Amino acid sequence: MRRKLAAGNWKMNGLAADLAQIDMLVAALPSCDVDVLICPPTTLLERMSRRATGIFTGAQDCHAATNGAHTGDVSAAMLVDAGASHVILGHSERRADHGETDAAVCAKLLAAWAADLVAVVCVGETQAQYESGETLDVIRRQLAGSIPDGPTSARLVVAYEPVWAIGTGLVPSLAEIGAVHGFIRAELAARFGERTAQGVRLLYGGSVKPGNAAQIFAVADVDGALVGGASLKADDFVPIVTALNAA
Ligand code: 13P
């Protein structure tokens, strides 16, 4: 049985005052039987980790090296030191804004695992790739290039985030989400074996909201969500977690 995971990616949002949202989340969740993860900006990670009782906290990126002359970067060990248990890697915004290649993401996963972080690796096609029917080819390539050998189901989570669905209010059809998630699990099984593949949690991400969460969570092979905008406010995120708990 895969334990469900509701993950929030705060992206470059959040100041100290927004930590109050975490207090509301903690207060609302004691009866939930799903894992909840919030990935705030690095500046809030330690403070959030201290007050997020019962909630996992994670980062949104890490450097591939353990330490050294990399101005502005943060290592996996530093994230653990600040209270992180997870790290999002290969988000499409990092691939687009910072030119992160699959090989770079792969190196970061190894660094994350070496520091005992759970890696939430993101894959997903652009609108042009979607429209030209390349979705599965893109996903296959990103999975092959971004995930190193040796994953375990405990330390790998895969998030399918169609780039065109992020922050747009657009969502693939439920059939499309199911097809891609089934494809991802089959690809993982072919490379890492059925046992590992059956244990890895697959999240859908891209315009998940309180109003569409329950339908998405009913799709086979969807084990949770990676939520951007709707994770910033407890009023939006709690109903999403509740829908996952009921799924
Ligand atoms: P939105 O939920 O704002 O579309 O963002 C999704 C996302 O990119 C999460 O990583």
Residues whose N, C-alpha, C, O or C-beta is under 5 A from the ligand:
A	BS01	13P	N9 A165 I166 G167 T168 G205 G206 S207 V208 L226 V227 G228 G229 A230
